[in-house]
């Protein structure tokens, strides 16, 4: 018999975990299990953990401990832990935090639903209970990763690359569109590897094309594209398909050949620069987002200066910076952690200051231009929206002065840009 208490799902980590939680929550709802947002008012909490880097692991452990404390006080009946941290460190967690009722790994939907007295509806696994405004949704097209990056624990946690069948993805996207989704954000550990295991070829371009045929989908945004083997037909699809945004997120991680080699990235500085030049030449005005790791064990001051010069020269639209995290059982673990935390933070701050100047310069070029903006909500005196340049949660925003106008969240509007700061644009409704 299905669980009669109130259940709250806490999601930690990346957008891929968000998709997993949304699938699980839909299955729980189908079993008539009552879901509530506030963990403090629930009988059971399910914590979908992250175990990627040290900071994420600490957040996950603290969340588990807080929930266990509530259970010990009689405010919770049950604590269930799932996700990446639980998959990677299950035996240690059982030993150190035995108060948790049960631990599961990643995508253990059937086991979790059964734990709460329900049955998995296999035919509805692609359906989800969206936790964010429904006009934007993540579409996870594959799981795991085949790349041997020295710093990354994802293959240890999620396994090797496994594409989701295209027909299942189309059905999932159709479900999302039927629930008012207008923007699909394509995610995976590496989106460019899509299809190689199922179809014997990289067919991300075909998937993007088919997704664009779905009625109601207006924007398709590509994230987490690996730089070493970016398919040419994907470049052409971005260029020619009006629904596929002129936006690509490509985590480069570094530009020094010595660091890239130690990272096992399978690409050189010269190839990276040539690839970026090709992207910009083939798709004029494309928005490029990337991320870098600073403080990698063999990153010298010279390597770091090389990275700084690269960011100044390439003028990326968006940059994220992470400090190196020493992860057990990864190839880089044997290198130790010789760069002090203070120096890592200094390098991060320096790089982000450089990017702040680049971003300010980039944003200044949009004053007077008209951008199509997806309005998301209201904050103070402004409507908050995003243009094609802005991925949800990680990029800047377009702030639209209310000025007695009424805009509807989830709708697109033409906005004239009137001002800017380091990360955001300001505008007004084009009359």
C-alpha positions in Angstrom: 0.0 0.0 0.0 1.3 3.4 -0.9 2.8 5.6 1.8 0.2 7.8 3.5 2.6 10.4 5.0 3.8 13.6 3.4 7.0 13.4 1.4 9.5 16.1 0.5 12.3 15.7 -2.1 15.5 17.8 -1.6 17.6 18.1 -4.7 21.3 19.1 -4.5 23.8 19.5 -7.2 23.4 20.0 -11.0 20.6 20.2 -13.4 21.0 16.4 -14.2 20.0 15.7 -10.6 17.0 18.1 -11.0 15.7 15.9 -13.9 16.2 12.7 -11.8 14.2 14.2 -8.9 11.4 15.4 -11.3 11.1 11.9 -12.7 11.0 10.4 -9.2 8.4 12.9 -8.0 6.1 12.2 -10.9 6.2 8.5 -10.1 5.4 9.2 -6.5 2.5 11.4 -7.5 1.2 8.7 -9.8 1.2 6.4 -6.7 -0.9 9.0 -4.9 1.9 9.8 -2.5 1.5 13.3 -1.2 4.4 15.6 -2.0 5.1 18.9 -0.3 7.8 21.5 -0.8 8.8 22.1 2.9 10.9 19.4 4.4 10.1 20.7 7.9 6.5 19.9 7.4 6.9 16.5 5.9 7.0 13.0 7.4 9.7 11.7 5.0 12.5 13.4 3.2 14.3 12.0 0.1 17.7 13.7 -0.4 19.0 13.5 -3.9 22.7 14.2 -3.2 25.7 15.4 -5.2 29.1 13.9 -4.8 31.1 15.6 -7.6 33.5 17.9 -5.7 34.3 18.6 -2.0 32.0 21.6 -1.6 29.1 19.6 -3.0 29.8 16.6 -0.8 29.9 18.8 2.3 26.5 20.3 1.4 25.1 16.9 0.9 26.4 15.6 4.2 25.2 18.6 6.1 21.7 18.2 4.6 21.7 14.5 5.6 22.8 15.4 9.2 20.2 18.1 9.5 17.4 15.7 8.4 18.7 13.0 10.8 18.6 15.6 13.6 14.9 16.3 12.8 14.3 12.6 12.8 15.9 12.2 16.2 13.7 15.0 17.5 10.6 13.2 16.3 9.9 15.7 13.6 10.6 13.3 10.8 9.7 9.6 10.5 12.0 8.6 7.6 15.1 9.8 5.9 16.0 8.4 2.5 19.2 9.3 0.8 19.9 8.8 -2.9 22.0 10.2 -5.8 25.7 10.6 -6.5 27.1 10.8 -3.0 25.1 7.8 -1.9 26.2 5.8 -4.9 29.9 6.7 -4.5 30.2 6.4 -0.7 27.3 4.1 0.3 29.3 1.8 2.6 31.0 4.7 4.4 27.7 6.6 4.8 25.9 3.5 6.3 28.8 3.3 8.8 29.0 7.0 9.6 25.3 8.0 9.5 23.3 4.8 10.3 20.3 6.9 11.3 19.3 7.2 7.7 16.6 4.6 6.9 17.9 3.5 3.5 20.5 4.6 0.9 20.0 4.4 -2.8 22.2 5.2 -5.8 21.5 7.3 -8.9 18.3 6.8 -10.9 17.1 4.1 -8.5 13.5 5.1 -9.2 11.9 1.7 -8.8 13.6 0.9 -5.5 12.7 4.3 -4.0 9.0 4.1 -5.1 8.8 0.5 -3.7 10.3 1.7 -0.5 7.3 4.0 -0.2 4.8 1.2 -1.1 4.3 2.2 -4.7 4.9 0.6 -8.1 7.0 2.1 -10.9 5.0 3.0 -14.0 7.6 2.1 -16.6 5.6 3.4 -19.5 5.6 6.9 -17.9 9.3 7.2 -16.9 9.8 10.1 -19.3 7.2 12.2 -17.6 8.2 14.6 -14.9 6.8 16.9 -12.2 8.5 20.1 -13.1 10.0 21.9 -10.1 10.8 25.2 -11.9 8.5 27.3 -14.0 7.3 25.0 -16.7 8.2 27.3 -19.6 11.8 26.1 -19.3 12.8 22.5 -18.8 16.0 20.4 -18.9 16.2 17.5 -21.2 18.8 15.0 -20.2 19.8 13.0 -23.3 22.3 10.6 -21.9 23.9 9.4 -18.7 27.5 8.8 -17.8 30.7 9.7 -19.7 33.5 7.9 -21.7 36.1 10.7 -21.4 39.1 10.0 -19.1 39.4 13.5 -17.6 41.8 13.1 -14.7 39.9 15.3 -12.3 36.4 14.0 -12.8 34.6 11.3 -10.7 31.5 11.2 -12.9 32.4 7.9 -14.7 33.0 6.4 -11.3 29.5 7.5 -10.1 27.4 7.5 -13.3 29.3 4.9 -15.4 30.1 5.0 -19.0 28.2 7.0 -21.6 24.7 5.7 -22.3 22.4 7.6 -24.7 18.7 7.7 -24.2 16.8 6.4 -27.2 15.7 9.2 -29.5 12.0 8.2 -29.6 11.9 8.3 -25.8 13.4 11.8 -25.8 10.9 13.0 -28.4 8.0 11.6 -26.2 9.5 13.3 -23.1 9.9 16.6 -25.0 6.3 16.3 -26.3 5.1 15.8 -22.7 7.0 18.9 -21.6 5.6 21.0 -24.5 2.1 19.8 -23.6 2.8 21.2 -20.1 3.7 24.7 -21.5 7.5 24.2 -21.9 8.8 26.6 -24.5 12.6 26.3 -23.9 14.4 22.9 -23.8 17.9 23.0 -22.2 19.8 20.0 -23.6 22.1 18.5 -20.9 24.3 15.4 -20.4 27.8 14.8 -19.2 28.8 15.3 -22.8 26.0 16.2 -25.2 28.2 15.8 -28.3 28.6 12.1 -27.7 24.9 11.5 -28.1 23.9 8.5 -30.1 27.3 6.8 -30.6 26.4 3.8 -28.4 22.9 3.3 -29.7 23.2 4.3 -33.4 26.9 3.9 -34.1 27.3 7.6 -34.9 27.1 11.0 -33.3 23.6 12.2 -34.1 23.0 15.1 -31.8 22.2 17.2 -34.9 19.4 14.8 -35.9 18.0 14.9 -32.3 18.0 18.7 -32.3 16.3 18.8 -35.6 13.5 16.5 -34.5 13.0 18.3 -31.2 12.6 21.5 -33.2 9.6 20.0 -35.0 7.6 19.7 -31.7 4.8 22.2 -31.5 5.2 24.7 -28.7 9.0 24.4 -28.4 10.5 27.7 -29.4 14.0 27.6 -28.0 16.5 24.8 -27.8 19.7 25.5 -25.8 22.8 23.3 -26.0 24.8 22.8 -22.8 27.9 20.7 -21.8 29.4 20.1 -25.2 32.8 18.6 -25.2 35.3 20.5 -27.4 37.6 17.8 -28.8 35.1 16.2 -31.3 32.4 18.7 -31.8 30.4 17.5 -34.8 30.3 19.7 -37.9 26.6 18.9 -38.5 25.8 20.3 -35.0 27.4 23.6 -36.0 25.3 23.6 -39.2 22.1 22.8 -37.2 22.8 25.7 -34.8 23.4 28.0 -37.8 20.4 27.0 -39.9 17.7 26.0 -37.4 15.9 29.1 -36.0 14.8 27.2 -32.9 18.3 26.0 -31.9 19.8 29.1 -30.2 23.1 30.6 -31.2 24.4 29.6 -27.8 26.8 26.8 -26.8 28.2 25.9 -23.4 31.6 24.2 -23.9 33.6 23.5 -20.7 37.2 24.0 -21.8 38.8 23.6 -18.3 42.2 25.2 -19.3 44.3 26.4 -22.2 47.9 25.4 -21.1 49.1 22.3 -23.1 50.8 21.0 -20.0 47.7 21.3 -17.9 45.4 20.0 -20.6 47.7 16.9 -21.1 47.7 16.2 -17.4 43.9 16.7 -17.3 43.6 14.1 -20.1 41.3 16.4 -22.1 42.3 15.0 -25.5 42.8 18.5 -27.0 45.6 21.0 -27.3 45.7 24.8 -27.0 46.1 25.2 -30.8 43.1 22.9 -31.5 41.0 24.7 -29.0 41.7 28.1 -30.5 41.1 26.7 -34.1 37.8 25.2 -33.0 36.6 28.5 -31.4 37.6 30.4 -34.5 35.6 27.9 -36.7 32.5 28.3 -34.4 32.6 32.0 -34.6 33.3 32.1 -38.3 30.5 29.6 -39.1 28.0 31.1 -36.7 28.5 34.9 -36.5 27.4 36.4 -33.2 27.3 33.0 -31.4 27.2 33.2 -27.6 29.9 31.1 -26.0 29.9 29.9 -22.4 32.8 28.0 -20.8 34.2 26.9 -17.5 37.7 26.7 -16.2 39.5 24.9 -13.3 42.2 26.9 -11.5 44.6 25.4 -9.0 45.1 22.1 -10.8 48.1 20.3 -9.3 50.5 21.1 -12.1 49.1 24.6 -12.9 52.1 26.9 -12.6 51.9 30.7 -12.3 52.9 30.7 -16.0 50.1 28.4 -16.9 47.7 30.5 -15.0 48.8 33.7 -16.8 48.4 31.9 -20.0 44.8 31.2 -19.1 44.2 34.8 -18.1 45.6 36.0 -21.5 43.4 33.5 -23.2 40.2 34.8 -21.5 41.2 38.4 -22.3 41.8 37.5 -26.0 38.8 35.2 -26.7 36.2 37.4 -24.9 33.8 34.6 -24.0 30.3 35.8 -23.3 30.0 33.7 -20.1 32.7 32.2 -17.9 32.4 30.0 -14.8 35.5 29.2 -12.7 36.0 26.4 -10.2 38.9 25.6 -7.9 40.5 22.2 -8.2 39.0 19.6 -5.9 41.0 16.5 -5.1 38.8 13.5 -5.6 39.5 9.9 -4.5 40.1 7.3 -7.3 40.5 9.8 -10.0 43.7 9.9 -12.1 44.7 13.3 -10.7 44.5 12.1 -7.1 48.1 10.8 -7.2 49.2 14.4 -8.0 48.2 15.5 -4.6 46.9 19.0 -3.8 50.0 21.2 -3.9 48.3 24.6 -4.7 47.1 26.1 -1.4 43.4 26.9 -1.1 44.2 30.6 -0.6 46.1 30.6 -3.9 43.3 28.8 -5.7 40.8 31.4 -4.5 43.1 34.2 -5.6 43.4 32.8 -9.1 39.7 32.3 -9.3 39.1 35.9 -8.2 41.7 37.2 -10.7 40.1 35.3 -13.6 36.6 36.4 -12.8 37.7 40.0 -12.6 39.1 39.7 -16.1 35.9 38.2 -17.2 33.9 40.9 -15.5 35.6 43.5 -17.7 35.0 41.3 -20.8 31.4 40.9 -19.9 30.9 44.6 -19.4 32.4 45.3 -22.8 30.2 42.7 -24.4 27.0 43.9 -22.8 27.7 47.5 -23.9 27.3 46.4 -27.5 23.6 45.5 -27.0 22.4 49.0 -26.0 19.8 50.1 -28.5 19.2 46.6 -29.9 16.0 44.6 -29.7 16.2 41.1 -28.1 13.6 38.4 -27.8 13.2 37.8 -24.1 11.5 35.0 -22.2 9.9 36.6 -19.1 10.3 34.5 -15.9 8.9 36.6 -13.1 9.0 39.8 -11.1 11.6 41.2 -8.6 11.0 44.6 -7.2 10.6 47.2 -9.9 11.6 44.8 -12.7 10.3 41.9 -14.7 13.1 39.3 -14.9 13.8 37.6 -18.2 16.4 35.9 -20.3 17.5 36.3 -23.9 19.1 33.7 -26.2 22.4 34.7 -24.5 21.3 33.5 -21.0 21.0 30.0 -19.8 18.8 29.5 -16.7 20.5 29.6 -13.3 24.1 30.2 -14.5 24.0 33.3 -16.8 22.9 36.9 -16.6 19.4 38.2 -17.0 17.4 40.9 -18.8 15.7 43.3 -16.3 12.7 45.1 -17.7 11.3 48.2 -16.0 7.7 47.6 -15.1 6.6 51.1 -15.8 2.9 50.2 -15.4 3.2 47.6 -18.2 1.9 44.1 -17.6 4.0 41.1 -18.9 3.1 37.5 -18.5 5.7 35.1 -17.1 6.4 32.3 -19.6 5.8 34.5 -22.6 8.2 36.1 -25.1 8.5 39.8 -25.7 10.6 42.1 -27.8 12.7 44.2 -25.5 14.8 47.2 -26.4 18.1 47.3 -24.4 18.7 50.6 -22.7 21.5 49.9 -20.2 23.8 47.3 -18.8 26.1 46.2 -16.0 28.8 43.5 -15.7 26.4 40.6 -16.1 22.8 41.9 -16.8 21.0 43.9 -19.4 18.3 46.4 -18.7 15.5 47.2 -21.2 12.0 48.3 -21.9 9.1 46.8 -23.8 9.3 47.7 -27.5 6.0 49.5 -28.2 
